[in-house]
């Protein structure tokens, strides 16, 4: 499995649901930018980078292919965010 070698957090400058943005380095070879940390009714959650289609729907640009990989990324991002609070 790919190792997360770095997580960078960029706090949002605007008050709202988006609390911060994150970039994640994978194996010191790939960087995924545009990950969002959002606050909803049930607390913080992580949204993968996406783009809006012509029909108004959103499609992920990057996403993990299984639950374990998603949890690994989400946990790394949320832990890095909480460390900066």
N, C-alpha and C positions, 0 to 999 in steps of 0.2 A: 504494500500500500504506500502511497505517496506520503511523504512527511511534510508537515507544515513547518517551514523554517523561519518564518517571520510574519507577524501581524502588525499592521500599522493602523492606528485609529485617528480619524479626523473628525473632531466634534463639529456638529452643525452650528452655524452662526445664527440660525433662525429658530425661534421657539415653535415647536410643533411636534408631530408624531415622529419625524425622523430626528433621532438623537445624535447620530454620528454615521460616518461612512468608514469603510474599512477596505484595506487591500491585504491580500494574503499571498505570501510567497510559498511555492510548492517546490520542494527539493532544490531550492536556490536556482531554479531554472525557469519557472513560469510565475507570473504575477497575475492575480485576479483582482481587478479593481471594480469599484461600483457596488460593493456589498453594502447594504443598508442595515443599520440597527434602528429598529422602530419600537415605540412604546404603545401598546394597545391596552385593552381592558384587562387582559390576563398577564400583563407585564411585558418584559422585553422579548423581542423576537428578531430573527435575522432573515432578510430578504436577499436572494441571490440577484446578481446583475440581470436586468431585463431591458427589453425595448418594447415600445408600443407599436402595434401593427396598424395597418390601414383601417381595420375594422374596429379599432379601439381596444382590443384585447392585448394583454401583455404576454410576452414569451421570454422565458429565461434564455440568456446568452450563454451562461455557464451554470451547470448544476451537477451535483454529485449523482452517481448512478445507483447508489444504494443507501440504506438508512444509516449504516455505520459511518460511511464517509461524510454524510450530511451532519451527523452528530459531532464528528470530529471537528469539522469546520465551524459549526455553530458554537460549540463549547470554546474553541480557541478564540473566536471573535468576541464572544461575551465576556470571557475571562480577561482579555486584554482591555476591553472597554471598562470593566469594573475596576481594574487596577488604576486607570487614569482618573477615576472619580475622586 
